[in-house]
Amino acid sequence: MLKSIALLIASLVSLASCAQFHPYQAAGSVIVRTQGYDSYATDRYKPAGPLAARIVGYSLLARQAYIRSVYDTGRPVEDHYQCEGVVSSSGGMPNCTPATVLTDEEREARLLKEWHYVAGCDYFYIDKDHQHRVDEHGKCPKLRGSSAEGLGVQLWIHEDGPVCKEAAIVFRGTVSGDVGDWESNLHWLRRELPGYDQYNQVHDYIINYLGLLDSAPCYREGKTEIVAIGHSLGGGLAQLAAYSDNRIRHVYAIDPSMVIGTDTVAPGRLRKNSQGLHTELIYEHGEILAYPRYLIRQFNPPTACNPRIVTERMKLLKGSPISQHSLTDFNAGLLAVSRGQKPESRPFILQDIPPCASS
């Protein structure tokens, strides 16, 4: 018995040593990592503000995918942020008073106004004809029979001139009580069983969803960069979308699922679409999915290039692992820590480091 316990401890220590294991993290900081790089080694208390200022707009869009009225009206819905759950200023976060909360709300409104809603497909309720809840005037593809419910997809465009520089495809995460979401979360276990979950749906219909961008007057294929965004299950779907269609070259996956669904992509296509792909896995330290992702990294660590996968671990919240998975609270933390900060001008995700510099 003692030998077994000793072996278990030795195994855990070995895993920790090879996996950049940092149990402590200062409030308001970020640890950035990829293959062969760990910011903790050179900057243990790297401030999260500049990185948060760069990605907060994408995280706010991820929240819109959960709000069903957005699919109906095409108008973004703002959250009313409070300070509960955000780490205190004594822990390294900027001051949080009613005045600054109001400022955060104003900043949220400004960031969302930079994006224009193009279209959305909400498959929360699928009728006997396998039609989605929101018709979108027939724009959204019908899913094949026996499709799992729950897929939510939105298309947004960043209007900044006659030719828009950026468009986003955003995927909804798990909604409590949605059986189809949980079928998709168990994709690894169910893939040999009959069924057609959201990973299968995204792989098969990504061309149709990206085709909805053609209705945006400023969208130009080849000139407008397409990014994929999602939280939780949506983060896994966003990564699969990029592996399925190489028009997507950047992914923002927030508190992402460890399930990506690459088994649905042909090996040759997967290799091709991985070339030049940038994926940011952005998450709160201690949120519930961080633990299984940590275990998976021991056997399948993030790669430095083709695709470049960078993990960005924040320390913004307090609470239980489940409560720290809340996207609303995480957005409040991003807004708080980025107060008065300029977005980082040269993010690590785009820097050339070995071995990518020689690729």
N, C-alpha and C positions, 0 to 999 in steps of 0.2 A: 504493500500500500504506500509506504513512504517513498519507495523507489518510483512508483507511478507519479506521485505528487511532484517529486523532484524533477522527473522527466518533463512533466507538464510545465513547470516553472521555467525550466531551461528552454523549452520550445517557445514559450511566450517571450522570454528575454531575447531569444534569437530573432524572432519575428520583429520585435520592437526595434532592435538594432539595425535591421536591414530595411526597415520601412519608414524611416524618418519619424519616429514616434515621439511626439511632443505633447504630453498630457496637459501641461500648463500653457495658457496663452493670456497675455495682457489684454484688458478691456480696450476696445477701440483699435485693435491691431489686426494685421492680416499676415498669414504665412502662405507664401507662394512657392509651389513645388512642381517639378516635372522630373523626368529621367535625368539624373546627373546634376540636379540643381535643387537647392533648398535655401530659401531666403533666411530661414531661422539661423543658419550657420554664420551669416554676416550681419544680419540686422534683426535681432531677436524681437525687437518691439517696433517693427515696421508699421507706421501709421496707416490705417485703412482708408483715411479720408480721400486721397486722390483717386484710388482705385474705385471706391464707392461712388464718387462723383461721376466717374466714367460709365459705370454700369447700371446706375440706379434707374435710368429711363427704361432700360430693357426689362428690369425686374418689375417696374410698374406695369408694363405691357403684359407680363406674365400673369399678373393679378386680373387683368381685364378678361382673360380667357375663362375665368371662373364665374363671371357675372353674366347671368343669362339675359338681362335686359340689354346688354351691349349687342348681342346677336340680333335682337329685335329692332333696336333703334339706331345702331351704328354710332352711338355717342358714348364716349368713355365715362365711367363712373368713378368719382374720387372717394377715397376713404378719409375718415376723420381721425387722424392719428392722435393718440394720447401717449403719455410717457411710460405707462406701465409696461413692464417687461424689458425695457431698454436699460442697459447697464448705466449706473449712476455716473455723474460727472467726476466724482472722486475716484472712479475706476478708470478714468482716462477719456471719457466721452465728453463732447461739448455740452455746455449748460442746456438744460431742458426746462423752459418756463412756458407759461401760456403764450407769451409773445413769440417765442421761437417755434412753438408748435404751429401757430398761425402762419409763420414764415414757411414752415415745412409744407403746410397745406397749399400755400401759394406756389411754392416751388413744384409741388406735385402737379398742380393745374397747368403750370407753364410747360413742364416736360411733356405732359400728355397732349397738350395743344400742338406740339410739334409734329404729332403723328395724325394721319388721316385714315379713318377706317375704310377699307376697301370692300371686304366681304367676310362672311363667317358661316361655318357649317356646324350646327349643334345636333348631334345624334343622341341626345339624352333619352329621347323617347323614339323608338322605332316601331312603326305600326306594322300591320300584317303585310304590307307591300314593301317593307324595309325602307320606308322614306324617313327622312330626318324631321325633327320638330320644326325647324325654321326652313321655309321653302326657298328663300333667297331667289324667288322668281325662276326656279328651275336651274340655278347655276351650280348647285352642289351635286356631286355625283351620287347616284343611288348605290348603296352598298349591296353586295351579294347576299343571298339567303344565309341564315344562321349567324348573322353578324352580331358580335357583342355590342351592347349599347355603350354610350358614354363618351365617345370621341368628340372633342370640341376643338375646332380649328378656326383661327382668325387670321386675316391678312391685313396688314397695315403698311402705309407708305409714309416716309419722312419727306414732307413737302418743303423743299429748300431751293426751288428754281424750276425752270422749264424741263430740265431732266433731273429727276430725283436721284440722289446718290445712294439711298438705302431703302430697302423694303424688309418687312419682317413677317415670317410665318410663325404663329404662336400656338402652342398646344396646351390644352387644359390638363391639369393633374387629377389626382384621385378625389372624387367627391364622396362624402360619407353616404353609405347606403346604396351606391351604384354598383350592381353586381358585375356589370361589364368592365368597370375599372379594375375590380379585383381579379376577374378572369385574366385581364391583361397584365396585372402585377405578377401573376403566377405563370407568365409566358414560358419560362424555362421548364416548368414542371408539366405544362399542358401542351407543349408544342407537338407531341406525338399523338395527341388526342384530337378527336373531331372538334371543330370550332374555328372561329374566324375573329380573333381578338384585334385590339386597336393597333398592335404592331403590324399585323398582316394588312390591316386597312391602310395605314400610313404608307407602307412599302408599295402597295398596289395602286394607290390613288394620289401619290405625291405630285405627279405630273398634272392631274386635274386641279389640285388645290393651288399649285403655283400658277396655273393658267388663269386663275381668277385675277391675278395682278394685271393682266392685259387691259382690264377696264379702267385702270388708273391712268389718266392722261399723261402724267409725267414719267411713267414707268417705261424704261428702255432695256430690253433684254441685252445683257452683255455690258451695259453701262451702269445699271442700277444694281448695287450689291444686295444680295439676299442673305439675311441672317435668320437663324432658327432659334426660338426661345421657348422655354418651358420650365415649369416647376414640378418637382416630384416625378410622378409618372410622365408628366409633360416633358420633363427634362430628358427622360429616356427616349421618348418619341421624337424630340427635336434632334437628338444625336442620330437616330435611325434615318430621319428625313435627309440629313446631310450625306449619310452613307448611301442612300438610295438615289440621290439626285445631286450631281456635282455643280449645279448652279448655286447651291448653298455652300459657302466657304467659311462661315463663322457660326459657332453655336454658343449660346449662353444658357447653360443648364444650371438651374438653381435648386439646391437641396435635391439633386437628381436621384432618380431610381438607379439601382445598380443593374437593372435589366435594360438592355439596349436593343435587342432583337436583331442583331446582325446575322443571325442564322437565316433570316428571310432574304438576304442579299447574296447573289451569286458571287463566289470567291473572286473572280476576275474583276467584276464590277466593284466589289468592296475595295480591292487594292487600288484600282484606278481612282475611285472617289475619295480615297484617303490621302491622295497626293495633294499637298498644299492646304489641307483642312486644318482650321484652328478651332479648338474646343476649350471653353472655359467652364470648369466645374466649380461653381461658386456656392459655398455653403457655410452655415453657422456651426461653430465648434460645439459638439455635443448634441446636435439634432439627431433624431432617431435613426435616419438612414446613414449617418456618418459611420456607424459601427460596422454594418455589413459591407459598406464600400471599403473600409479599412482592411477587412479580412480578404476581400477579393483582390486588393492591390498587392497582397503578398504573392499572388500567383500570376497576376496580370497587371503589372505596374503601368502607369501612364507613360506614353512614348513622347520623346522630345520632338519628333518630326514624323510627318506623313502617317498618321496625323500628329500634329502638335497638340497634346493634351496637357493643360495646366490646371492644377487644383489651387483654389484661392479660399483658404479657410479664414473666416471672419470670427471675431469675438465681439458681438453686439448685444446679445440678449441674456436674460436670466430665465430660469424656470426649468421645467422637466424636459427630457428629450422630445416628448411629443409636442409640448407647447413651443419649443424652439424650432419646430418644423413649420410653424405658421408663416405663410408668405406675407400676410399683412403686418405682422410684428417685424419680420425681417426688413420689409420696405421702410418701416418706421425707423429702424436702426440705421439703414443706409442713408436715409434723409438726415438723421441726426448727426452721424459721424462725418458727413460730407458738408456740413454747414460751413460756409466761407471758404471751401476748398475748390481749387481748380482741378478739372479732370487731368489725370496723368497724361503727359504729352507723348510718352514713349512707353506704352505698356509692355510688360515682359512677354506677353503672349505673341507680340509681333517682333521681338528682338531676335537677332541671329546668334544662336549659341551652339556650341558643338553638341551633337553631331550634325545639326541642321545646316550649319554654315558650309559644310562640305558636301551637302546632299544635292 
